[in-house]
Amino acid sequence: MVEHAIIVEIKSVEELHKIHKAQTMNYMNLLKVPKSILINFNVYNLYSEGTETFVSKDFEKLS
């Protein structure tokens, strides 16, 4: 958790599965954090294929 505002989940796997995304979203919802980032370091281009961002449903309603 970074500054009680974002969850950063770091992985190094062949590909991200639904369970990885669910785990990140679960942490985000349990800790009442507005945003989370899932990073997979086992890719060629970290910027375009290695990150996925999620926003909590509670905080999504505010925008």
C-alpha positions in Angstrom: 0.0 0.0 0.0 1.3 3.4 -0.9 0.3 6.5 1.1 -3.0 4.7 2.1 -4.2 5.6 -1.4 -3.1 2.9 -3.8 -2.3 -0.8 -3.9 0.7 -2.0 -5.9 0.7 -5.7 -6.7 4.0 -6.9 -8.3 4.2 -10.2 -10.2 6.6 -11.9 -12.5 4.6 -14.6 -14.3 4.2 -15.8 -17.9 0.7 -14.2 -18.1 -1.7 -12.6 -15.8 -4.8 -14.7 -15.0 -8.2 -13.8 -13.6 -7.0 -14.9 -10.1 -4.2 -12.3 -10.1 -6.7 -9.5 -11.0 -9.2 -10.8 -8.4 -6.6 -10.8 -5.7 -5.6 -7.2 -6.5 -9.2 -6.0 -6.6 -9.9 -7.9 -3.3 -7.1 -6.1 -1.5 -8.3 -2.8 -2.9 -11.9 -3.4 -1.7 -11.0 -4.8 1.7 -8.6 -1.9 2.5 -11.0 0.7 1.1 -8.4 2.1 -1.2 -9.5 3.9 -4.4 -7.0 2.5 -6.9 -4.7 -0.4 -7.5 -2.0 -1.3 -10.1 -1.1 -4.8 -11.1 2.5 -4.9 -12.5 3.9 -8.0 -14.3 7.7 -7.7 -14.8 7.8 -10.8 -17.1 7.0 -8.9 -20.3 9.0 -7.3 -23.1 7.4 -3.8 -22.7 6.4 -3.0 -19.2 4.6 0.2 -20.2 2.3 -1.3 -22.8 1.8 -4.9 -21.6 3.0 -5.1 -18.1 0.5 -2.9 -16.1 -3.2 -2.9 -15.4 -5.0 -0.3 -13.3 -8.2 -0.8 -11.3 -10.5 1.7 -9.7 -12.8 0.8 -6.7 -16.5 0.8 -7.5 -17.1 3.0 -4.4 -14.7 5.7 -5.7 -15.7 5.3 -9.4 -19.1 6.8 -8.5 -17.5 10.0 -7.2 -16.1 11.1 -10.6 
